[in-house]
Amino acid sequence: SSLWDTSLPSSTLSTHLQALDTLLSPSYASSPPTSPSIGSNRISIQSTHEYNSLYTSLTSVESSCSEFICRLDDILGILDEVGDSHKEITGRTNVLMNNCEALLEQQHSLAMITEKLKEIITPFNEVEAVASALGIPVDAAGRPVSVPSHQQHVDPRSAAFKDILTRTAHAIRCLHAHPDIKDADKYMTWLWQLQRRADSMTAKAMGELMEGAARACREDQAVRDAKKNTGTSDPTSHTPLESMYLYTKFRGLGFRMRELCDMLRCSEFSHENGALETEWRRRLNSGKTALSSSDYAHRQDGGEFGGTALSEVLKAYAALRCELLLPVIKDSSWGVAGDALRHKVGSGHDAGESSSTSALCSSIRSAYGLIFRAAQLEQQLYVSLFRKPSGGAVINSPKHSSNDSSQSQSVLKRHTSDISESDEIPDGEENSEVTQIVAEISSLINGQLRTLIIRETSVESLCRVILTLTQDVSSQLQATRLSKSVFDLLEANLRGTVSDARERLLYCSEVCIRQQIQMFDPLPSQLAYPDILEKASSDSDDVLSSTWFPPLKDTLSLLSQLYGAVSTPVFEDIARRAVTSCLQCLQKGAAGVRRWKTQIHGDLFLVRHLLILREQLMPFDMNLMTITKHLDFKPTSTALSAFMGNSRSLLRFDGGNSLLQMARDGLPGMQESQLDIRKHMDEVLKTSCQSLKFSALHFLLGPLEGFLAKVTAFIGDDIPVYRGDIVPNPPHNGPNDVSATALNGQEVLIPEAARNGLKKQQFVKPERILTVLNTAVENCIESKPQFSAMIKLYIDNGVTRSVIIKPVLQEIQLAKKRMGTVIQSCVDHGQPRRDLENLLNSINFTLNDLGI
């Protein structure tokens, strides 16, 4: 490259040419020089002519090469120009290819738009044909058109009608997705009218089927009523409810009704519940171009809209079923209630109370059994007529194709043929129509039962009614398979009936407490104690409760009946008032026995019945403690007195105003007092046992007690005694004997001042004391068996008798000690005193002596 470089200097170029000449010589090629000196000599030997020739040749070659180089440069320039042109052509080709691809894409998109437009426009081309098929004599523009006579009454179950529904639904969906189409509102209005027309025709067909069945049922009911009025035996009067024409006729409509119902349910208009037009217009005006999938789902689930053709059919069905079913249910329920009323009126009040109660409870069970069975049958009938498909697609798919009609027909066939054999409503599916029908039936029967309950006056009957409702009927309801809404309705009605029965029970309980306990006025025959006890002991067949005082018997009977039938707080409140009134009646009864008999009989009467009441109340798990509140008007009285005394400050305008002070200080206070009925009953029992002790002492000792009372009144104080260990059953000559006490030097004397005055009295003379003791000994001998028989007659339990008698024996021992003190204080030592002490010691009572 450096050899042909023209930019080199000439001296350098000459040097290079010489070297080239040397290299090109033949001699150099055959024998190269071995040293620089040898090459130099050879060059000098050659002739000048040869060298010039060679130089000329080289110069020629040089010019040829220069020319070749110039031409080569031209060729390279041309090649560069060709490369640039090629690049330009390649760029233009790529742009052209891109433009072609864009054109192809546009062509493809135009084809798709064309297909979509065809898909959108195709349903509108069929609108007039659909309108003609539905029997509408005008077109979308309002122009009248002729409708063939065979198209004016289209069978909704036909394949053509199902195809009409599919095409109409598809057109509506297409228009929803493209609201920007010209005259979309007019087409949408027309499509809605077509959809309403189709739905109304389907609903009309369903109504005609139901009305035909109802007409047949009315005719059958008229025939049965005519036979009943003429007295002719009617074999269907005892026909089960499910076998009546009322159900068999409607069950025969099951297949046809389900098919029509599925058509309405699959209808686009039914999905949107009649308010789609308003929603679509609102969204169109607001600029929203389409409805989202969530909006569709909201409307398909019920949403915020109402009033569809299907709902109207269901409302008509509910009204028709109530019209047909209520007379049959009324006749059946009145038959049950009439039997209970006739049994109650014909059985009397006392003798037939148990049978009347059984009849009432049986009527309640039968009535609620009728309600539950009717609810089940109505639920099964509703399912067989209107049951929703168990799954699958609906016929109005948004992707319409040429075989939509055949697909919709196959879907409908599958829905109508794949109805489950079970007639129960699936879980989670509720309906208001069955609930409405059951509510009418339940209201009718509950009204009749409420009449029976309000007429009832027996507490026992009402308690049995409540137990029947809360146990038997409730368990029957739990075992009945019903939908949740129907179950909740029947459960609420059952609670209402129980509430009515409890209200009536509370009223009757109040009447019972007031009339039979609080206002009880005993007859002489009811106070004939101990004759009543003796008669019951002689008659082994008589029950123990027959010897009870009537208020006690009524109280315990009332509480035993109410226990479990009412809530615990209500029962406790009734129990507190009943026991309080019973205690008052027992005290009044004891006072009556004392008037008719003796004091000891009245005390034994009260103790006996208090022990029975206390024992019979123990099984009841209740709280007889209550807190009573009352107003205390003492602050009001004080404030009013201060106001009257300071009336001059009435015109003051500061805190000292008397009216302001009275308003501030005159409010009554609230006082609370705790009342424990059990504690009060124990106090009454303790008081009655104390009274029994003294009346028994008077009955057993007789004049001895009167003598000691006279001595106590004279000395003005209690007679001092040496109490020591007073035992109820002392041994003879023991430490409690008066003689033993005296011999041991444990004499207890009356104070000297009282003793000196007492000795001067005539009634403490030895002979008078001897008379008193002799009379007391005779009275003891006579009263021991009487008291033993009396205590055994009133108190049945031996342990209870011993507990009651021990205080009496202790009091007798104490009376003997008092008498010993009087003898030691008023009688001098000697034989008369020893005789009196021995006679006093002969007065002895033990538990064995009393037969305990």
Residue, then its C-alpha position, 0 to 999 in steps of 0.5 A: s500500500s505504501l508503494w503506490d502511495t502518491s503522497l510519498p516524496s520523489s527521493t523515496l520513490s526512486t529508492h523504491l524503484q531501484a530496489l524493485d529493479t534489482l529484485l526483478s533482474p534475472s541474475y538476482a533471481s538465479s544467484p542472489p548477492t551474498s553481500p552488498s558489494i557484490g550487488s552493487n557491482r552487478i548494477s554497475i556492469q549492466s548497460t544504461h540502455e537496459y536500465n532505461s527500458l526497464y524504467t520505461s516499463l515500470t513507468s508505464v506500469e505505474s501509469s496503468c496502475s494509476e489508471f486502474i486505481c482511478r477506475l477502481d475508485d469510480i467502481l467503488g463510488i458506483l457501488d456506494e451509490v448502489g448500496d445507498s439506493h438499496k437501503e432506500i429501496t429496502g426502507r420503502t419496502n418495509v414501510l409498504m409491508n407495514n402498510c399492507e399489514a395494517l390494511l389487513e388488520q383493518q380489513h379483519s377488524l372491519a370483517m369482525i365489526t361487520e359480523k357484530l353488526k350483523e349479529i346486532i342487526t339480525p334480532f331487530n330484523e326479527v322484531e316485527a316477526v316476533a311481534s306478529a307471532l305474539g299477536i301484536p297488530v302494530d309494528a315498531a313504528g306504530r303502523p298497523v299490520s295484519v296478524p294471522s288468526h292462528q298466531q293470535h293465540v299462541d301456546p306458551r309451551s310450544a317450540a315456536f313460543k320458546d324460540i320467540l322468548t330466546r330471540t327477544a331475550h337475545a335482542i334485549r341483551c344486545l341492545h343493553a351492550h350497545p346503547d349508542i345505536k340509533d333509536a335505541d330507546k325506541y327499540m328498547t321500548w318495543l322489546w320490553q313491550l314484546q317481553r311483557r307480552a310474552d310473560s303475560m301470555t305465559a302467566k295467563a296460561m298458568g293462571e288459566l291452569m290454576e283457575g281450572a283446577a280451582r273450579a273443579c275443587r269448588e264444584d267438589q266442595a259444593v257437592r260435599d256441602a250439599k251432601k252434608n246439608t241434606g244429611t246424606s252420609d259423606p264418605t270423604s268427610h274422613t278422607p285425609l287432607e292429602s287425599m282430597y281433591l284440593y291437592t290431587k287436582f293441583r298436583g296434576l298440574g305439576f309438569r305443565m306449571r313447572e315448564l311455564c314457571d321455568m320459562l318465566r324464570c328464564s325470561e330476561f324481563s323476569h330476571e330484571n324484575g320489571a324495572l330494567e327500563t328505568e335503570w337503562r334510561r338512567r344509565l343512558n342519560s348519565g353517560k354509562t354505556a352498558l350494565s356491568s355483570s354485577d348489576y345483572a347479578h344484583r337484579q337476578d338475585g332480586g335486587e331493588f326491583g319488584g313486580t314481575a309476571l312470575s311474582e304476580v302468578l305466585k301472588a294469585y296462587a297464594a290468594l287462590r290457595c287461601e280461598l280454597l283451603l281456609p273453608v276446609i281447614k275451618d270445618s276441620s278445626w271447628g270440628v275439633a274445637g266443637d268436640a272440646l266445647r261439647h265435652k266441656v259443657g256436657s261434663g260438668h265442672d267437678a266430675g268431668e274436669s279431668s276428662s274435659t282437660s284431656a279433651l282440650c289437650s287432645s284438641i290442641r294436639s289435633a289442631y296443631g297436627l292439622i296445621f303442620r300437615a297442611a304446611q307440609l302439603e302446601q310446601q310440597l305442592y308449591v315445590s311440585l308447581f314452582r320449583k326452581p331448576s337445580g342448576g344449569a344455564v338459562i336459555n337467554s345466553p348473551k352469545h346468540s347463535s343459529n342453534d339457540s332455539s334448539q339449545s333453549q328447548s333442550v335446557l327447558k326439557r332438562h329442567t322439567s324432567d330433572i325435577s327431584e323426586s323429593d318434594e321438600i324445599p332445598d336448603g336456603e330456598e325460601n318463598s313468601e307464598v307458602t309462608q303466607i298460606v301457612a300464616e292464614i291457616s295458623s291464624l285461623i286455627n290459633g284464633q279458635l284455640r284462643t277461644l277455647i283457652i279464654r273459656e277455660t277457668s281451671v288452673e290444672s287444665l291450663c297448666r296441662v295445655i301449656l305443657t302440651l304446647t311446650q312439650d308435645v306440640s313443640s317436639q312435633l314441630q321440631a320433627t316436622r320438615l319445613s322450610k326455615s321461614v315456615f318453621d319460624l312462623l309456626e314457632a312464633n305462632l306457637r309461642g303466641t299461643v303459649s303466651d295467651a295460655r300463660e296470661r290466662l293461667l296467671y289470671c286464673s291463678e290470681v282468682c284462685i289465690r283471692q277466692q280460695i285462699q285470701m277470701f276463704d271463710p271456713l265452715p264449722s265442718q272444716l274446723a272440726y279438728p280432731d274429728i277430721l283426723e280421727k275420721a281419716s285415721s279410721d278410713s284407710d282408703d282416705v288420702l292424707s291430703s283430705t285432712w289438710f286445711p283447704p287453703l293449705k291444700d289449694t296453695l300446694s295444689l296451685l304451686s305444684q301445677l304452676y311449677g314448670a308451666v310459667s317462668t321462674p320469676v313469675f312462679e316465685d312471685i305467685a308462690r310468695r303471695a300464695v304462701t303469705s296468704c296461706l299463713q294468714c289463713l292457717q292462723k285464722g283457722a287455728a283461732g277458729v279451732r281454739r274457739w270451737k275446741t281448746q287452746i291446745h287443739g288450735d296450737l296443734f292444728l297450726v303446728r301440724h299445717l305449718l310443718i306440712l307446708r314447710e315440708q311440701l315447699m322444700p322440693f320447689d327450687m325457688n327463692l321466696m325472698t323479695i325486696t319491697k319498695h315504698l315511698d317515704f314522705k317524711p322529707t316532704s312533710t318536713a319541707l312543707s312544714a318549713f315552707m309554711g313557717n317561712s312563707r315570708s321568703l317566698l318573694r326572695f330571688d336567691g337560694g333562701n327562697s322557701l318555695l325553692q327549698m321545698a322543691r329541693d328538700g321535699l322529694p320523697g325518699m325510696q325505702e327498701s325492705q327485704l322480706d323472706i317468706r321462709k324466715h317468716m314461716d319459721e318465725v310463725l312456726k316457732t311462735s306456734c310451738q311456743s304457744l303449744k308448749f304453754s298450752a300443753l303445760h296447762f293441759l297436763l299440770g292443770p291447777l299447779e300452773g294456776f297456783l304458780a301463776k298466783v304466787t308469781a303475781f303475788i311476789g311480783d317476780d319470777i319464782p327462783v329455782y335451781r335450774g342445774d341440768i334440766v332434762p326432759n326425762p329425769p330418773h326417779n330420785g335423781p339430781n332433779d328431784v326436789s327432795a334430792t336438791a333439798l337434801n344436798g343443801q341446794e335449797v333455793l328460797i324466795p327472797e325474805a321480804a316476799r317470803n314473809g308476806l307470802k307465808k301469811q296468805q291462805f293459798v300457800k298453807p300446807e293443806r291448800i298446797l296439798t289439795v293443789l298437788n292432789t288435784a295436779v296428780e289426778n289431772c296428770i293421770e287423766s291427761k297423759p293418755q289424752f295428750s299422747a293420743m292427741i299428739k299422735l293424731y296431729i303429728d304423724n312422725g315420731v321424731t317430729r313429735s319428740v322434738i315438739i314434746k321435749p320443750v314441754l317436758q323441760e317446762i314441766q320440770l321447771a314448774k316442778k322446781r318452782m313448786g319445790t321452791v315455794i314449798q321450801s320457802c313457805v312450809d316449815h321442815g317436818q313431815p307435812r313438807r316431806d309429804l308435799e315433796n314426795l307428792l310433787n315428785s310423783i308428778n313425772f312425765t317422760l317420752n315413754d309415758l307419752g308413747i313417743 
